[in-house]
Amino acid sequence: MPRLGVGETAATNLALVVHELATNSIKYGALSEKAGTLDVSCPSDDSEDVAVVWTERGGPPVEETPAPSGYGSKLLNRNMSDLGGSLETNWDAEALL
């Protein structure tokens, strides 16, 4: 994957997004379980867009899709919007994608 330059504001926004996702994973997701795993990847294609794929496996079962209504959800969406991006969540029985 080619290197990507990140300015000061973008770096702060990215740090907040990663921190929020990691905190949620530790408290409620895959990293709350001994056998849980987390994979973070940036699939590359020839576009100028950057996609970060956060995949959690082995966490507690998800019985229903949580409603994104808390402070953390607002923080994630605001910071992703400030970066010119968006956040898509796929709640799967086996993994959070």
VOKE-278323 format. One record per residue: residue number from 1; x, y, z of N, C-alpha, C in turn. Coordinates in steps of 0.05 Angstrom, whole numbers, plus 5000, padded with zeros to 4 digits. Each point is the difference from the previous one (the first is absolute). Layout:
// VOKE-278323
<node><num>NUM</num><n_xx>X</n_xx><n_yy>Y</n_yy><n_zz>Z</n_zz><ca_xx>X</ca_xx><ca_yy>Y</ca_yy><ca_zz>Z</ca_zz><c_xx>X</c_xx><c_yy>Y</c_yy><c_zz>Z</c_zz></node>
...
//
This chain:
// VOKE-278323
<node><num>1</num><n_xx>5017</n_xx><n_yy>4977</n_yy><n_zz>5000</n_zz><ca_xx>4983</ca_xx><ca_yy>5023</ca_yy><ca_zz>5000</ca_zz><c_xx>5018</c_xx><c_yy>5025</c_yy><c_zz>5000</c_zz></node>
<node><num>2</num><n_xx>4993</n_xx><n_yy>5019</n_yy><n_zz>4984</n_zz><ca_xx>5016</ca_xx><ca_yy>5025</ca_yy><ca_zz>4999</ca_zz><c_xx>4997</c_xx><c_yy>5015</c_yy><c_zz>5026</c_zz></node>
<node><num>3</num><n_xx>5020</n_xx><n_yy>5016</n_yy><n_zz>5006</n_zz><ca_xx>5000</ca_xx><ca_yy>5017</ca_yy><ca_zz>5024</ca_zz><c_xx>4979</c_xx><c_yy>5021</c_yy><c_zz>4997</c_zz></node>
<node><num>4</num><n_xx>4989</n_xx><n_yy>5009</n_yy><n_zz>5022</n_zz><ca_xx>4979</ca_xx><ca_yy>5020</ca_yy><ca_zz>5000</ca_zz><c_xx>5008</c_xx><c_yy>5022</c_yy><c_zz>5020</c_zz></node>
<node><num>5</num><n_xx>5002</n_xx><n_yy>5024</n_yy><n_zz>4990</n_zz><ca_xx>5006</ca_xx><ca_yy>5023</ca_yy><ca_zz>5018</ca_zz><c_xx>4975</c_xx><c_yy>5008</c_yy><c_zz>5014</c_zz></node>
<node><num>6</num><n_xx>5003</n_xx><n_yy>5006</n_yy><n_zz>5026</n_zz><ca_xx>4977</ca_xx><ca_yy>5008</ca_yy><ca_zz>5016</ca_zz><c_xx>5008</c_xx><c_yy>5026</c_yy><c_zz>5015</c_zz></node>
<node><num>7</num><n_xx>4983</n_xx><n_yy>5020</n_yy><n_zz>4997</n_zz><ca_xx>5005</ca_xx><ca_yy>5025</ca_yy><ca_zz>5014</ca_zz><c_xx>4992</c_xx><c_yy>4999</c_yy><c_zz>5030</c_zz></node>
<node><num>8</num><n_xx>5006</n_xx><n_yy>5022</n_yy><n_zz>5014</n_zz><ca_xx>4995</ca_xx><ca_yy>5001</ca_yy><ca_zz>5029</ca_zz><c_xx>4971</c_xx><c_yy>4995</c_yy><c_zz>5007</c_zz></node>
<node><num>9</num><n_xx>4981</n_xx><n_yy>5013</n_yy><n_zz>4987</n_zz><ca_xx>4972</ca_xx><ca_yy>4997</ca_yy><ca_zz>5006</ca_zz><c_xx>4990</c_xx><c_yy>4972</c_yy><c_zz>4993</c_zz></node>
<node><num>10</num><n_xx>5008</n_xx><n_yy>4990</n_yy><n_zz>4977</n_zz><ca_xx>4992</ca_xx><ca_yy>4972</ca_yy><ca_zz>4992</ca_zz><c_xx>5012</c_xx><c_yy>4980</c_yy><c_zz>5020</c_zz></node>
<node><num>11</num><n_xx>5024</n_xx><n_yy>5004</n_yy><n_zz>5008</n_zz><ca_xx>5013</ca_xx><ca_yy>4981</ca_yy><ca_zz>5019</ca_zz><c_xx>4984</c_xx><c_yy>4999</c_yy><c_zz>5026</c_zz></node>
<node><num>12</num><n_xx>4992</n_xx><n_yy>5023</n_yy><n_zz>5010</n_zz><ca_xx>4984</ca_xx><ca_yy>5001</ca_yy><ca_zz>5025</ca_zz><c_xx>4973</c_xx><c_yy>4986</c_yy><c_zz>4996</c_zz></node>
<node><num>13</num><n_xx>4987</n_xx><n_yy>5005</n_yy><n_zz>4978</n_zz><ca_xx>4974</ca_xx><ca_yy>4987</ca_yy><ca_zz>4994</ca_zz><c_xx>5004</c_xx><c_yy>4970</c_yy><c_zz>4998</c_zz></node>
<node><num>14</num><n_xx>5020</n_xx><n_yy>4991</n_yy><n_zz>4986</n_zz><ca_xx>5006</ca_xx><ca_yy>4971</ca_yy><ca_zz>4997</ca_zz><c_xx>5006</c_xx><c_yy>4988</c_yy><c_zz>5028</c_zz></node>
<node><num>15</num><n_xx>5015</n_xx><n_yy>5014</n_yy><n_zz>5016</n_zz><ca_xx>5007</ca_xx><ca_yy>4989</ca_yy><ca_zz>5027</ca_zz><c_xx>4974</c_xx><c_yy>4997</c_yy><c_zz>5017</c_zz></node>
<node><num>16</num><n_xx>4982</n_xx><n_yy>5019</n_yy><n_zz>4998</n_zz><ca_xx>4975</ca_xx><ca_yy>4998</ca_yy><ca_zz>5015</ca_zz><c_xx>4983</c_xx><c_yy>4977</c_yy><c_zz>4991</c_zz></node>
<node><num>17</num><n_xx>4999</n_xx><n_yy>4996</n_yy><n_zz>4973</n_zz><ca_xx>4984</ca_xx><ca_yy>4978</ca_yy><ca_zz>4989</ca_zz><c_xx>5012</c_xx><c_yy>4973</c_yy><c_zz>5009</c_zz></node>
<node><num>18</num><n_xx>5026</n_xx><n_yy>4996</n_yy><n_zz>4998</n_zz><ca_xx>5013</ca_xx><ca_yy>4975</ca_yy><ca_zz>5007</ca_zz><c_xx>4996</c_xx><c_yy>4996</c_yy><c_zz>5030</c_zz></node>
<node><num>19</num><n_xx>5004</n_xx><n_yy>5020</n_yy><n_zz>5016</n_zz><ca_xx>4997</ca_xx><ca_yy>4998</ca_yy><ca_zz>5029</ca_zz><c_xx>4972</c_xx><c_yy>4991</c_yy><c_zz>5008</c_zz></node>
<node><num>20</num><n_xx>4980</n_xx><n_yy>5013</n_yy><n_zz>4988</n_zz><ca_xx>4972</ca_xx><ca_yy>4993</ca_yy><ca_zz>5006</ca_zz><c_xx>4994</c_xx><c_yy>4971</c_yy><c_zz>4992</c_zz></node>
<node><num>21</num><n_xx>5008</n_xx><n_yy>4992</n_yy><n_zz>4976</n_zz><ca_xx>4995</ca_xx><ca_yy>4972</ca_yy><ca_zz>4991</ca_zz><c_xx>5015</c_xx><c_yy>4980</c_yy><c_zz>5018</c_zz></node>
<node><num>22</num><n_xx>5024</n_xx><n_yy>5006</n_yy><n_zz>5007</n_zz><ca_xx>5016</ca_xx><ca_yy>4982</ca_yy><ca_zz>5018</ca_zz><c_xx>4987</c_xx><c_yy>4998</c_yy><c_zz>5027</c_zz></node>
<node><num>23</num><n_xx>4992</n_xx><n_yy>5023</n_yy><n_zz>5011</n_zz><ca_xx>4987</ca_xx><ca_yy>5000</ca_yy><ca_zz>5026</ca_zz><c_xx>4974</c_xx><c_yy>4983</c_yy><c_zz>5000</c_zz></node>
<node><num>24</num><n_xx>4984</n_xx><n_yy>5003</n_yy><n_zz>4979</n_zz><ca_xx>4975</ca_xx><ca_yy>4985</ca_yy><ca_zz>4998</ca_zz><c_xx>5006</c_xx><c_yy>4970</c_yy><c_zz>4997</c_zz></node>
<node><num>25</num><n_xx>5021</n_xx><n_yy>4993</n_yy><n_zz>4985</n_zz><ca_xx>5008</ca_xx><ca_yy>4972</ca_yy><ca_zz>4997</ca_zz><c_xx>5008</c_xx><c_yy>4988</c_yy><c_zz>5026</c_zz></node>
<node><num>26</num><n_xx>5015</n_xx><n_yy>5015</n_yy><n_zz>5016</n_zz><ca_xx>5009</ca_xx><ca_yy>4990</ca_yy><ca_zz>5026</ca_zz><c_xx>4977</c_xx><c_yy>4997</c_yy><c_zz>5020</c_zz></node>
<node><num>27</num><n_xx>4982</n_xx><n_yy>5019</n_yy><n_zz>5000</n_zz><ca_xx>4978</ca_xx><ca_yy>5000</ca_yy><ca_zz>5019</ca_zz><c_xx>4977</c_xx><c_yy>4981</c_yy><c_zz>4992</c_zz></node>
<node><num>28</num><n_xx>4994</n_xx><n_yy>4999</n_yy><n_zz>4974</n_zz><ca_xx>4976</ca_xx><ca_yy>4985</ca_yy><ca_zz>4991</ca_zz><c_xx>5005</c_xx><c_yy>4980</c_yy><c_zz>4978</c_zz></node>
<node><num>29</num><n_xx>5022</n_xx><n_yy>5002</n_yy><n_zz>4986</n_zz><ca_xx>5004</ca_xx><ca_yy>4985</ca_yy><ca_zz>4975</ca_zz><c_xx>5019</c_xx><c_yy>4977</c_yy><c_zz>5003</c_zz></node>
<node><num>30</num><n_xx>5013</n_xx><n_yy>4994</n_yy><n_zz>4978</n_zz><ca_xx>5018</ca_xx><ca_yy>4977</ca_yy><ca_zz>4999</ca_zz><c_xx>5023</c_xx><c_yy>5000</c_yy><c_zz>5020</c_zz></node>
<node><num>31</num><n_xx>5011</n_xx><n_yy>5024</n_yy><n_zz>5005</n_zz><ca_xx>5022</ca_xx><ca_yy>5001</ca_yy><ca_zz>5019</ca_zz><c_xx>4992</c_xx><c_yy>4998</c_yy><c_zz>5029</c_zz></node>
<node><num>32</num><n_xx>4973</n_xx><n_yy>4997</n_yy><n_zz>5005</n_zz><ca_xx>4991</ca_xx><ca_yy>4995</ca_yy><ca_zz>5027</ca_zz><c_xx>5001</c_xx><c_yy>4970</c_yy><c_zz>5007</c_zz></node>
<node><num>33</num><n_xx>5005</n_xx><n_yy>4984</n_yy><n_zz>4980</n_zz><ca_xx>5002</ca_xx><ca_yy>4970</ca_yy><ca_zz>5003</ca_zz><c_xx>5028</c_xx><c_yy>4991</c_yy><c_zz>4995</c_zz></node>
<node><num>34</num><n_xx>5008</n_xx><n_yy>4980</n_yy><n_zz>5015</n_zz><ca_xx>5028</ca_xx><ca_yy>4990</ca_yy><ca_zz>4999</ca_zz><c_xx>5007</c_xx><c_yy>4990</c_yy><c_zz>4971</c_zz></node>
<node><num>35</num><n_xx>4981</n_xx><n_yy>4987</n_yy><n_zz>4987</n_zz><ca_xx>5005</ca_xx><ca_yy>4990</ca_yy><ca_zz>4973</ca_zz><c_xx>4993</c_xx><c_yy>5019</c_yy><c_zz>4978</c_zz></node>
<node><num>36</num><n_xx>4991</n_xx><n_yy>5025</n_yy><n_zz>5007</n_zz><ca_xx>4993</ca_xx><ca_yy>5019</ca_yy><ca_zz>4980</ca_zz><c_xx>5023</c_xx><c_yy>5011</c_yy><c_zz>4984</c_zz></node>
<node><num>37</num><n_xx>4995</n_xx><n_yy>5007</n_yy><n_zz>4975</n_zz><ca_xx>5022</ca_xx><ca_yy>5011</ca_yy><ca_zz>4983</ca_zz><c_xx>4990</c_xx><c_yy>5025</c_yy><c_zz>4986</c_zz></node>
<node><num>38</num><n_xx>5019</n_xx><n_yy>5016</n_yy><n_zz>4993</n_zz><ca_xx>4995</ca_xx><ca_yy>5025</ca_yy><ca_zz>4986</ca_zz><c_xx>5019</c_xx><c_yy>5001</c_yy><c_zz>4976</c_zz></node>
<node><num>39</num><n_xx>4989</n_xx><n_yy>5006</n_yy><n_zz>4976</n_zz><ca_xx>5016</ca_xx><ca_yy>5004</ca_yy><ca_zz>4976</ca_zz><c_xx>4994</c_xx><c_yy>5027</c_yy><c_zz>4989</c_zz></node>
<node><num>40</num><n_xx>5020</n_xx><n_yy>5016</n_yy><n_zz>4996</n_zz><ca_xx>4997</ca_xx><ca_yy>5027</ca_yy><ca_zz>4987</ca_zz><c_xx>5016</c_xx><c_yy>4999</c_yy><c_zz>4975</c_zz></node>
<node><num>41</num><n_xx>4987</n_xx><n_yy>5006</n_yy><n_zz>4977</n_zz><ca_xx>5014</ca_xx><ca_yy>4999</ca_yy><ca_zz>4975</ca_zz><c_xx>4991</c_xx><c_yy>5023</c_yy><c_zz>4982</c_zz></node>
<node><num>42</num><n_xx>5016</n_xx><n_yy>5006</n_yy><n_zz>4981</n_zz><ca_xx>4994</ca_xx><ca_yy>5021</ca_yy><ca_zz>4980</ca_zz><c_xx>5003</c_xx><c_yy>4988</c_yy><c_zz>4972</c_zz></node>
<node><num>43</num><n_xx>4979</n_xx><n_yy>4988</n_yy><n_zz>4991</n_zz><ca_xx>5001</ca_xx><ca_yy>4988</ca_yy><ca_zz>4973</ca_zz><c_xx>5008</c_xx><c_yy>5021</c_yy><c_zz>4980</c_zz></node>
<node><num>44</num><n_xx>5017</n_xx><n_yy>4993</n_yy><n_zz>4981</n_zz><ca_xx>5008</ca_xx><ca_yy>5020</ca_yy><ca_zz>4981</ca_zz><c_xx>4987</c_xx><c_yy>4996</c_yy><c_zz>4973</c_zz></node>
<node><num>45</num><n_xx>4992</n_xx><n_yy>5022</n_yy><n_zz>4988</n_zz><ca_xx>4991</ca_xx><ca_yy>4999</ca_yy><ca_zz>4972</ca_zz><c_xx>5012</c_xx><c_yy>5024</c_yy><c_zz>4987</c_zz></node>
<node><num>46</num><n_xx>4994</n_xx><n_yy>5005</n_yy><n_zz>4975</n_zz><ca_xx>5013</ca_xx><ca_yy>5022</ca_yy><ca_zz>4986</ca_zz><c_xx>4987</c_xx><c_yy>5027</c_yy><c_zz>5003</c_zz></node>
<node><num>47</num><n_xx>4979</n_xx><n_yy>5002</n_yy><n_zz>5018</n_zz><ca_xx>4987</ca_xx><ca_yy>5025</ca_yy><ca_zz>5004</ca_zz><c_xx>5016</c_xx><c_yy>5017</c_yy><c_zz>5021</c_zz></node>
<node><num>48</num><n_xx>4992</n_xx><n_yy>5025</n_yy><n_zz>5002</n_zz><ca_xx>5012</ca_xx><ca_yy>5017</ca_yy><ca_zz>5021</ca_zz><c_xx>4987</c_xx><c_yy>4997</c_yy><c_zz>5027</c_zz></node>
<node><num>49</num><n_xx>4977</n_xx><n_yy>4985</n_yy><n_zz>5000</n_zz><ca_xx>4986</ca_xx><ca_yy>4996</ca_yy><ca_zz>5025</ca_zz><c_xx>5016</c_xx><c_yy>4980</c_yy><c_zz>5018</c_zz></node>
<node><num>50</num><n_xx>4997</n_xx><n_yy>5004</n_yy><n_zz>5026</n_zz><ca_xx>5013</ca_xx><ca_yy>4982</ca_yy><ca_zz>5019</ca_zz><c_xx>4978</c_xx><c_yy>4987</c_yy><c_zz>5016</c_zz></node>
<node><num>51</num><n_xx>5001</n_xx><n_yy>4974</n_yy><n_zz>5002</n_zz><ca_xx>4981</ca_xx><ca_yy>4984</ca_yy><ca_zz>5016</ca_zz><c_xx>5015</c_xx><c_yy>4987</c_yy><c_zz>5022</c_zz></node>
<node><num>52</num><n_xx>4990</n_xx><n_yy>5002</n_yy><n_zz>5024</n_zz><ca_xx>5011</ca_xx><ca_yy>4985</ca_yy><ca_zz>5023</ca_zz><c_xx>4979</c_xx><c_yy>4980</c_yy><c_zz>5008</c_zz></node>
<node><num>53</num><n_xx>5008</n_xx><n_yy>4975</n_yy><n_zz>5001</n_zz><ca_xx>4981</ca_xx><ca_yy>4978</ca_yy><ca_zz>5007</ca_zz><c_xx>5008</c_xx><c_yy>4990</c_yy><c_zz>5028</c_zz></node>
<node><num>54</num><n_xx>4981</n_xx><n_yy>5003</n_yy><n_zz>5018</n_zz><ca_xx>5004</ca_xx><ca_yy>4992</ca_yy><ca_zz>5028</ca_zz><c_xx>4982</c_xx><c_yy>4975</c_yy><c_zz>5004</c_zz></node>
<node><num>55</num><n_xx>5013</n_xx><n_yy>4977</n_yy><n_zz>5005</n_zz><ca_xx>4984</ca_xx><ca_yy>4975</ca_yy><ca_zz>5002</ca_zz><c_xx>5006</c_xx><c_yy>4987</c_yy><c_zz>5027</c_zz></node>
<node><num>56</num><n_xx>4979</n_xx><n_yy>4996</n_yy><n_zz>5015</n_zz><ca_xx>5002</ca_xx><ca_yy>4987</ca_yy><ca_zz>5026</ca_zz><c_xx>4987</c_xx><c_yy>4973</c_yy><c_zz>4998</c_zz></node>
<node><num>57</num><n_xx>5013</n_xx><n_yy>4980</n_yy><n_zz>5012</n_zz><ca_xx>4989</ca_xx><ca_yy>4973</ca_yy><ca_zz>5000</ca_zz><c_xx>5004</c_xx><c_yy>4988</c_yy><c_zz>5028</c_zz></node>
<node><num>58</num><n_xx>4982</n_xx><n_yy>4982</n_yy><n_zz>5008</n_zz><ca_xx>5003</ca_xx><ca_yy>4986</ca_yy><ca_zz>5025</ca_zz><c_xx>4990</c_xx><c_yy>5015</c_yy><c_zz>5024</c_zz></node>
<node><num>59</num><n_xx>4985</n_xx><n_yy>5021</n_yy><n_zz>4996</n_zz><ca_xx>4989</ca_xx><ca_yy>5015</ca_yy><ca_zz>5023</ca_zz><c_xx>4974</c_xx><c_yy>4989</c_yy><c_zz>5009</c_zz></node>
<node><num>60</num><n_xx>4987</n_xx><n_yy>5014</n_yy><n_zz>5018</n_zz><ca_xx>4974</ca_xx><ca_yy>4991</ca_yy><ca_zz>5009</ca_zz><c_xx>4980</c_xx><c_yy>5000</c_yy><c_zz>4977</c_zz></node>
<node><num>61</num><n_xx>4980</n_xx><n_yy>4982</n_yy><n_zz>5000</n_zz><ca_xx>4981</ca_xx><ca_yy>5000</ca_yy><ca_zz>4978</ca_zz><c_xx>4984</c_xx><c_yy>5026</c_yy><c_zz>4999</c_zz></node>
<node><num>62</num><n_xx>4994</n_xx><n_yy>5009</n_yy><n_zz>4976</n_zz><ca_xx>4983</ca_xx><ca_yy>5024</ca_yy><ca_zz>4996</ca_zz><c_xx>4972</c_xx><c_yy>4990</c_yy><c_zz>4995</c_zz></node>
<node><num>63</num><n_xx>4982</n_xx><n_yy>5006</n_yy><n_zz>5019</n_zz><ca_xx>4973</ca_xx><ca_yy>4991</ca_yy><ca_zz>4997</ca_zz><c_xx>4983</c_xx><c_yy>5018</c_yy><c_zz>4983</c_zz></node>
<node><num>64</num><n_xx>5006</n_xx><n_yy>5026</n_yy><n_zz>5001</n_zz><ca_xx>4986</ca_xx><ca_yy>5019</ca_yy><ca_zz>4982</ca_zz><c_xx>5019</c_xx><c_yy>5023</c_yy><c_zz>4995</c_zz></node>
<node><num>65</num><n_xx>4996</n_xx><n_yy>5013</n_yy><n_zz>4977</n_zz><ca_xx>5017</ca_xx><ca_yy>5022</ca_yy><ca_zz>4992</ca_zz><c_xx>4996</c_xx><c_yy>5023</c_yy><c_zz>5019</c_zz></node>
<node><num>66</num><n_xx>5022</n_xx><n_yy>5009</n_yy><n_zz>5014</n_zz><ca_xx>4997</ca_xx><ca_yy>5023</ca_yy><ca_zz>5018</ca_zz><c_xx>4993</c_xx><c_yy>5025</c_yy><c_zz>4985</c_zz></node>
<node><num>67</num><n_xx>4983</n_xx><n_yy>5017</n_yy><n_zz>5013</n_zz><ca_xx>4993</ca_xx><ca_yy>5025</ca_yy><ca_zz>4988</ca_zz><c_xx>5022</c_xx><c_yy>5020</c_yy><c_zz>5005</c_zz></node>
<node><num>68</num><n_xx>5011</n_xx><n_yy>5013</n_yy><n_zz>4979</n_zz><ca_xx>5022</ca_xx><ca_yy>5019</ca_yy><ca_zz>5004</ca_zz><c_xx>4989</c_xx><c_yy>5027</c_yy><c_zz>5011</c_zz></node>
<node><num>69</num><n_xx>4998</n_xx><n_yy>5002</n_yy><n_zz>5026</n_zz><ca_xx>4988</ca_xx><ca_yy>5024</ca_yy><ca_zz>5012</ca_zz><c_xx>5017</c_xx><c_yy>5013</c_yy><c_zz>5021</c_zz></node>
<node><num>70</num><n_xx>5021</n_xx><n_yy>4987</n_yy><n_zz>5008</n_zz><ca_xx>5016</ca_xx><ca_yy>5011</ca_yy><ca_zz>5022</ca_zz><c_xx>5021</c_xx><c_yy>5020</c_yy><c_zz>4991</c_zz></node>
<node><num>71</num><n_xx>5015</n_xx><n_yy>5010</n_yy><n_zz>5020</n_zz><ca_xx>5021</ca_xx><ca_yy>5020</ca_yy><ca_zz>4995</ca_zz><c_xx>5021</c_xx><c_yy>4989</c_yy><c_zz>4981</c_zz></node>
<node><num>72</num><n_xx>5008</n_xx><n_yy>4974</n_yy><n_zz>5004</n_zz><ca_xx>5020</ca_xx><ca_yy>4988</ca_yy><ca_zz>4984</ca_zz><c_xx>4993</c_xx><c_yy>4999</c_yy><c_zz>4971</c_zz></node>
<node><num>73</num><n_xx>4975</n_xx><n_yy>4992</n_yy><n_zz>4994</n_zz><ca_xx>4990</ca_xx><ca_yy>4999</ca_yy><ca_zz>4973</ca_zz><c_xx>5000</c_xx><c_yy>5028</c_yy><c_zz>4987</c_zz></node>
<node><num>74</num><n_xx>4992</n_xx><n_yy>5020</n_yy><n_zz>5015</n_zz><ca_xx>5001</ca_xx><ca_yy>5027</ca_yy><ca_zz>4989</ca_zz><c_xx>5028</c_xx><c_yy>5009</c_yy><c_zz>4995</c_zz></node>
<node><num>75</num><n_xx>5019</n_xx><n_yy>4993</n_yy><n_zz>5018</n_zz><ca_xx>5028</ca_xx><ca_yy>5007</ca_yy><ca_zz>4996</ca_zz><c_xx>5011</c_xx><c_yy>4987</c_yy><c_zz>4975</c_zz></node>
<node><num>76</num><n_xx>4994</n_xx><n_yy>4974</n_yy><n_zz>4997</n_zz><ca_xx>5010</ca_xx><ca_yy>4985</ca_yy><ca_zz>4976</ca_zz><c_xx>4990</c_xx><c_yy>5013</c_yy><c_zz>4974</c_zz></node>
<node><num>77</num><n_xx>4974</n_xx><n_yy>5004</n_yy><n_zz>4999</n_zz><ca_xx>4988</ca_xx><ca_yy>5011</ca_yy><ca_zz>4976</ca_zz><c_xx>5010</c_xx><c_yy>5029</c_yy><c_zz>4994</c_zz></node>
<node><num>78</num><n_xx>5002</n_xx><n_yy>5016</n_yy><n_zz>5020</n_zz><ca_xx>5010</ca_xx><ca_yy>5027</ca_yy><ca_zz>4996</ca_zz><c_xx>5029</c_xx><c_yy>5001</c_yy><c_zz>4990</c_zz></node>
<node><num>79</num><n_xx>5017</n_xx><n_yy>4983</n_yy><n_zz>5013</n_zz><ca_xx>5028</ca_xx><ca_yy>5000</ca_yy><ca_zz>4991</ca_zz><c_xx>5003</c_xx><c_yy>4988</c_yy><c_zz>4973</c_zz></node>
<node><num>80</num><n_xx>4985</n_xx><n_yy>4980</n_yy><n_zz>4993</n_zz><ca_xx>5002</ca_xx><ca_yy>4989</ca_yy><ca_zz>4973</ca_zz><c_xx>4990</c_xx><c_yy>5020</c_yy><c_zz>4980</c_zz></node>
<node><num>81</num><n_xx>4979</n_xx><n_yy>5015</n_yy><n_zz>5006</n_zz><ca_xx>4990</ca_xx><ca_yy>5020</ca_yy><ca_zz>4982</ca_zz><c_xx>5021</c_xx><c_yy>5022</c_yy><c_zz>4996</c_zz></node>
<node><num>82</num><n_xx>5013</n_xx><n_yy>5008</n_yy><n_zz>5022</n_zz><ca_xx>5021</ca_xx><ca_yy>5021</ca_yy><ca_zz>4999</ca_zz><c_xx>5023</c_xx><c_yy>4991</c_yy><c_zz>4982</c_zz></node>
<node><num>83</num><n_xx>5004</n_xx><n_yy>4973</n_yy><n_zz>4998</n_zz><ca_xx>5022</ca_xx><ca_yy>4989</ca_yy><ca_zz>4983</ca_zz><c_xx>4990</c_xx><c_yy>4997</c_yy><c_zz>4971</c_zz></node>
<node><num>84</num><n_xx>4975</n_xx><n_yy>5007</n_yy><n_zz>4995</n_zz><ca_xx>4989</ca_xx><ca_yy>4997</ca_yy><ca_zz>4973</ca_zz><c_xx>4991</c_xx><c_yy>4971</c_yy><c_zz>4995</c_zz></node>
<node><num>85</num><n_xx>4996</n_xx><n_yy>4985</n_yy><n_zz>5021</n_zz><ca_xx>4993</ca_xx><ca_yy>4972</ca_yy><ca_zz>4996</ca_zz><c_xx>4974</c_xx><c_yy>4993</c_yy><c_zz>5014</c_zz></node>
<node><num>86</num><n_xx>4995</n_xx><n_yy>4974</n_yy><n_zz>5003</n_zz><ca_xx>4977</ca_xx><ca_yy>4991</ca_yy><ca_zz>5014</ca_zz><c_xx>5006</c_xx><c_yy>4974</c_yy><c_zz>5014</c_zz></node>
<node><num>87</num><n_xx>4982</n_xx><n_yy>4991</n_yy><n_zz>5017</n_zz><ca_xx>5004</ca_xx><ca_yy>4976</ca_yy><ca_zz>5016</ca_zz><c_xx>4977</c_xx><c_yy>4981</c_yy><c_zz>4993</c_zz></node>
<node><num>88</num><n_xx>5007</n_xx><n_yy>4976</n_yy><n_zz>4991</n_zz><ca_xx>4980</ca_xx><ca_yy>4979</ca_yy><ca_zz>4994</ca_zz><c_xx>5005</c_xx><c_yy>4977</c_yy><c_zz>5020</c_zz></node>
<node><num>89</num><n_xx>4979</n_xx><n_yy>4990</n_yy><n_zz>5012</n_zz><ca_xx>5003</ca_xx><ca_yy>4978</ca_yy><ca_zz>5019</ca_zz><c_xx>4983</c_xx><c_yy>4977</c_yy><c_zz>4991</c_zz></node>
<node><num>90</num><n_xx>5012</n_xx><n_yy>4976</n_yy><n_zz>5002</n_zz><ca_xx>4986</ca_xx><ca_yy>4976</ca_yy><ca_zz>4993</ca_zz><c_xx>5001</c_xx><c_yy>4982</c_yy><c_zz>5024</c_zz></node>
<node><num>91</num><n_xx>4978</n_xx><n_yy>4997</n_yy><n_zz>5014</n_zz><ca_xx>4998</ca_xx><ca_yy>4983</ca_yy><ca_zz>5023</ca_zz><c_xx>4993</c_xx><c_yy>4972</c_yy><c_zz>4991</c_zz></node>
<node><num>92</num><n_xx>5019</n_xx><n_yy>4982</n_yy><n_zz>5000</n_zz><ca_xx>4996</ca_xx><ca_yy>4973</ca_yy><ca_zz>4991</ca_zz><c_xx>5000</c_xx><c_yy>4982</c_yy><c_zz>5025</c_zz></node>
<node><num>93</num><n_xx>4987</n_xx><n_yy>4978</n_yy><n_zz>4999</n_zz><ca_xx>4999</ca_xx><ca_yy>4982</ca_yy><ca_zz>5023</ca_zz><c_xx>5028</c_xx><c_yy>4990</c_yy><c_zz>5008</c_zz></node>
<node><num>94</num><n_xx>5018</n_xx><n_yy>4998</n_yy><n_zz>4980</n_zz><ca_xx>5027</ca_xx><ca_yy>4990</ca_yy><ca_zz>5005</ca_zz><c_xx>5020</c_xx><c_yy>5022</c_yy><c_zz>5005</c_zz></node>
<node><num>95</num><n_xx>4995</n_xx><n_yy>5024</n_yy><n_zz>4989</n_zz><ca_xx>5020</ca_xx><ca_yy>5021</ca_yy><ca_zz>5001</ca_zz><c_xx>4988</c_xx><c_yy>5028</c_yy><c_zz>4997</c_zz></node>
<node><num>96</num><n_xx>5014</n_xx><n_yy>5020</n_yy><n_zz>5010</n_zz><ca_xx>4993</ca_xx><ca_yy>5027</ca_yy><ca_zz>4995</ca_zz><c_xx>5018</c_xx><c_yy>5010</c_yy><c_zz>4978</c_zz></node>
<node><num>97</num><n_xx>4989</n_xx><n_yy>5008</n_yy><n_zz>4978</n_zz><ca_xx>5015</ca_xx><ca_yy>5009</ca_yy><ca_zz>4977</ca_zz><c_xx>4996</c_xx><c_yy>5030</c_yy><c_zz>4995</c_zz></node>
//
